[in-house]
Amino acid sequence: MICAFDIGGSKIACGSVEGAGDVGACVRIETPTRDYQAFLSAVADQVPNDARALGLSIAGLVDPNQGSVRAANIPCLSGKPLRDDLTGLIGKPVFLTNDAKAFGLAEAHNGAGVGHSSVLALIPRTGIGGAIVLDGRILEGRTMVAGEWGHGPAGAMRTGKVLPRWTCGCGEIGCVDLFGGARGLERLHGFLAGEDKSSFDILDGWCAGESAALDTVDLYLDIVCGALANLVNTVDPSIIVLGGGLVSDTSLVSALHTEMWFRILAPKHAPRFAKASVGANSAIIGAAIFSRERLSLLKSEVNTA
Ligand SMILES: [Zn+2]
């Protein structure tokens, strides 16, 4: 059994995961964001004795070498050797991954991506996270940033619009991440129309044919699908699994697919879009799958040593 955690900026959810993804009773607690020792204790207190390992899904950038996480919403983790400290405290292996990769693994193994050898998972929330799962295994890359498609320069080639040079949390200017999530849509609408509206109101206006909302969503589609076409041409997935509240709007999902279709190299074989189906425990299940894989790797390394 893996003890898996979904760690967000306000709540920590924890559950015991058996086998293919059966989650036992979930516990939810407040996230200590300023006190590192309190954070360690909050996690350690939830771990049952019979857990083989801990899997943590955290919204942030994971450094696999340092075993640390840079999470904007949990500043106490900054620069701390989280993996080693937890291992020392609990005496069990600890595996860290980020929320997008956990989401991708859960959907590839237990959700909409089942049966697909090449799964692209996208989550337009605050930013626009992503994960690539090939033959059931997460593509991490050398530094675990594989799949972070949002952190490259945005462009608007179809509309030819000049984009604002906003600074991204990663330090670069004008990343797709700044435009692609729900907050990005709202920011873009503020930039174009000077209106402070929620993403849902903007999409309602778009469906109703309001001119300001039509302009905003048109530019949004141009920016997001330009970057997405690059990603699809590179990865060549057979399915794109979408999560996050923004994609509950079926008209937007349809418009994203159409715009992507026009801009990829092989439109006849365009990947289909599917909404995420694992549900609220996807980060916990994904963290457990990730940990199980890493445990197997550790065992095979020990056996061949
Ligand atoms: Zn960035």
Boltz pocket constraint, residues with backbone or C-beta under 6 A from the ligand:
constraints:
  - pocket:
      binder: B
      contacts: [[A, 150], [A, 151], [A, 152], [A, 168], [A, 169], [A, 170], [A, 171], [A, 172], [A, 175], [A, 177]]
      max_distance: 6.0
